[in-house]
Amino acid sequence: MAEARGAGEVTVRSFTGGVFAENTYLVACARTGAGILVDPGAAAAEAVAAARAAGVAIEKIVLTHAHLDHVEGIPAARRALPDAPVLLHPADRQLYEAAPLQAQMFGVPLQPLPPVDGELVVGEAVRFGDCALQIRFAPGHAPGHVILVGDGVALVGDVIFAGSIGRTDLPGGDFATLMRSIREQVLTLPDETTLHTGHGPDTTVRHERVSNPFVTGVYGGGGFA
């Protein structure tokens, strides 16, 4: 588990688990104690328990995208949070519905997923307490991938990692689209923005701008530094 604080009132705690070592995030509004659960993977139950221990009231379950490793913890989370709606960009609904097939392909057990309750609308914001994160559209790794941005932090799912980028060989992936998303939606953020990634450690826009080999062009990313 790792914890970080945004520039103002947003706190972010990560919980890593499962065969994919996916990062589940508990994002809280420090002033009000309201929170959201982002990308509940195998460590979702741990994140929910931590929220209860810290007095954080999780209001929503928010998905950056619908690949198996980012949704496999939803059944456990939903049992603990029956009133928290599951929110997803509509372009990833097909992936969400195909999660049982994804699980079968990877040999990972998956309990039935609840229906998606609402849509993430690009340009709007996910609000929790007095805090809000802007919804930015960043496809390429998945057709409906979004990132959540605000208060000096960005939850970027599998768009970019410390020193790498999301894979594009899965259904709906496209390398050129992903690189455009990185250029337009990630590298346009302030350099000091903390990037909370779907796998691996946190990083910053500045660090990836100057050192990520896909961003600098070493591996065919085009060079955006």
C-alpha positions in Angstrom: 0.0 0.0 0.0 1.2 3.5 -0.8 -0.2 6.9 0.0 0.1 10.2 -1.7 -1.4 13.6 -1.3 -2.4 15.9 -4.1 -1.6 19.6 -4.2 -4.7 20.4 -2.2 -7.3 18.1 -0.7 -7.2 14.9 -2.7 -5.4 11.9 -1.2 -4.6 8.7 -3.1 -3.8 5.3 -1.6 -2.8 2.3 -3.8 -3.4 -1.3 -3.0 -1.6 -3.9 -5.2 -2.7 -7.5 -5.6 -3.5 -10.5 -7.8 -1.6 -12.3 -10.6 -1.5 -9.1 -12.6 -0.1 -6.9 -9.8 -2.8 -4.3 -10.5 -3.1 -1.2 -8.5 -6.5 -0.5 -6.9 -6.9 3.1 -5.7 -8.8 4.7 -2.8 -9.2 8.4 -3.6 -10.5 10.6 -0.8 -11.5 14.2 -0.2 -9.6 15.2 2.9 -12.0 17.9 4.0 -15.2 15.8 3.8 -14.1 12.1 4.1 -15.9 11.2 0.9 -14.1 8.9 -1.6 -14.2 6.9 -4.7 -12.8 3.4 -5.5 -10.9 3.4 -8.8 -10.2 0.2 -10.8 -11.0 -2.4 -8.1 -8.8 -5.3 -8.9 -7.7 -8.2 -6.7 -6.9 -5.8 -3.9 -10.3 -4.3 -3.8 -11.3 -5.8 -0.4 -8.1 -4.5 1.2 -8.9 -1.0 -0.2 -12.5 -1.1 1.2 -11.2 -2.2 4.6 -8.7 0.6 4.6 -11.5 3.1 3.7 -13.6 1.9 6.7 -10.6 2.1 9.0 -9.9 5.6 7.9 -13.5 6.8 8.0 -13.6 7.3 4.2 -17.1 6.9 2.8 -16.8 5.4 -0.7 -19.5 7.0 -2.9 -18.7 5.6 -6.3 -16.8 2.8 -8.1 -15.0 4.3 -11.1 -13.3 2.4 -13.9 -10.6 3.9 -16.1 -11.3 0.9 -18.4 -12.7 -2.6 -18.3 -9.9 -5.1 -18.7 -10.2 -8.0 -16.4 -7.5 -7.0 -13.9 -9.2 -3.6 -13.3 -12.7 -5.1 -12.7 -12.1 -8.5 -11.0 -12.6 -7.0 -7.6 -15.9 -5.3 -8.3 -18.1 -8.2 -6.9 -16.3 -8.0 -3.6 -16.5 -4.2 -3.6 -20.1 -4.2 -4.5 -21.0 -6.5 -1.6 -19.4 -4.1 0.8 -20.7 -1.0 -1.0 -24.2 -1.9 -2.3 -25.1 1.8 -2.9 -22.0 2.8 -4.8 -22.7 3.0 -8.5 -20.2 1.5 -11.0 -19.2 4.1 -13.6 -17.6 3.4 -17.0 -17.1 5.1 -20.3 -19.7 3.6 -22.8 -17.0 2.7 -25.3 -15.7 0.0 -22.9 -19.1 -1.6 -22.2 -18.3 -4.4 -24.6 -15.1 -5.1 -22.8 -16.9 -5.1 -19.5 -19.5 -7.6 -20.7 -16.7 -9.8 -22.1 -14.9 -10.0 -18.7 -15.9 -13.6 -18.2 -14.3 -14.5 -21.5 -11.2 -12.6 -20.5 -11.1 -14.5 -17.2 -11.4 -17.8 -19.0 -8.5 -16.9 -21.3 -6.2 -16.1 -18.4 -7.4 -18.9 -16.2 -8.5 -16.4 -13.5 -11.7 -17.0 -11.5 -14.2 -14.3 -11.8 -17.5 -13.8 -9.9 -20.4 -12.4 -11.9 -20.0 -8.6 -12.4 -22.9 -6.3 -11.6 -24.4 -4.2 -14.3 -22.8 -0.8 -15.0 -24.8 1.9 -13.3 -23.8 5.0 -15.1 -21.5 6.5 -17.8 -18.4 8.6 -17.5 -18.8 11.6 -19.7 -15.6 13.2 -21.1 -15.3 16.8 -20.1 -17.3 16.4 -17.0 -16.0 15.5 -13.5 -16.3 12.7 -11.0 -17.3 14.5 -7.8 -16.9 13.2 -4.2 -17.5 15.5 -1.3 -15.9 18.9 -2.1 -13.4 17.3 -4.5 -13.6 16.6 -8.2 -11.5 14.9 -10.9 -11.9 15.8 -14.5 -12.6 13.0 -17.0 -10.3 12.9 -20.0 -10.6 10.5 -22.9 -7.4 8.5 -23.5 -8.1 5.5 -25.8 -5.5 3.3 -27.4 -5.0 0.7 -24.7 -8.8 0.2 -24.5 -11.5 1.8 -26.6 -13.1 3.6 -23.7 -10.1 4.3 -21.6 -10.3 7.5 -19.5 -8.0 9.2 -17.0 -9.0 11.2 -14.0 -7.2 14.5 -13.4 -7.2 17.1 -10.7 -5.5 18.6 -7.6 -2.0 17.7 -8.9 -2.7 14.0 -9.5 -3.8 11.9 -12.5 -5.1 8.4 -12.3 -4.0 7.1 -15.7 -4.9 3.4 -15.6 -2.9 1.6 -18.3 -2.2 4.5 -20.6 1.4 5.2 -19.3 3.6 3.6 -16.7 7.0 4.5 -15.2 9.2 4.0 -18.2 6.7 2.3 -20.3 3.2 2.5 -21.9 0.1 0.3 -22.0 0.0 -2.7 -24.3 -1.9 -2.3 -27.6 -2.2 -5.9 -28.7 -5.4 -6.6 -26.9 -8.8 -6.3 -28.6 -9.5 -2.6 -29.2 -5.9 -1.5 -28.7 -4.1 0.7 -31.2 -0.6 2.0 -30.8 -1.0 5.3 -32.8 -4.1 6.1 -30.8 -2.4 5.4 -27.5 0.5 7.7 -28.4 -1.8 10.5 -29.3 -3.6 10.1 -26.0 -0.3 10.3 -24.2 0.7 13.4 -26.1 -2.7 15.2 -25.8 -4.0 14.0 -22.4 -0.9 13.2 -20.3 2.0 15.4 -21.5 -0.2 18.5 -21.5 -0.5 18.2 -17.7 1.8 20.2 -15.5 5.2 18.6 -15.2 4.8 18.1 -11.4 1.6 16.1 -11.8 1.8 12.7 -10.0 0.8 9.9 -12.3 -0.9 7.0 -10.5 -0.6 4.1 -12.8 -2.5 0.8 -13.2 0.7 -1.2 -12.6 4.0 -0.4 -10.9 5.1 2.7 -9.0 3.9 6.3 -9.3 5.7 8.6 -11.6 5.4 12.2 -12.8 4.8 13.9 -16.1 8.2 15.5 -16.0 10.0 12.1 -15.4 8.1 10.4 -18.3 8.6 13.3 -20.6 12.4 13.1 -20.4 13.0 9.4 -19.7 10.2 7.2 -21.0 11.7 5.6 -24.1 8.3 5.5 -25.9 7.8 9.2 -25.2 11.3 10.2 -26.2 11.1 8.2 -29.4 13.5 5.4 -28.7 10.8 2.8 -29.3 8.9 4.5 -32.0 6.7 6.8 -30.0 7.5 9.8 -32.1 9.4 11.8 -29.5 7.2 14.2 -27.5 9.8 15.7 -25.1 
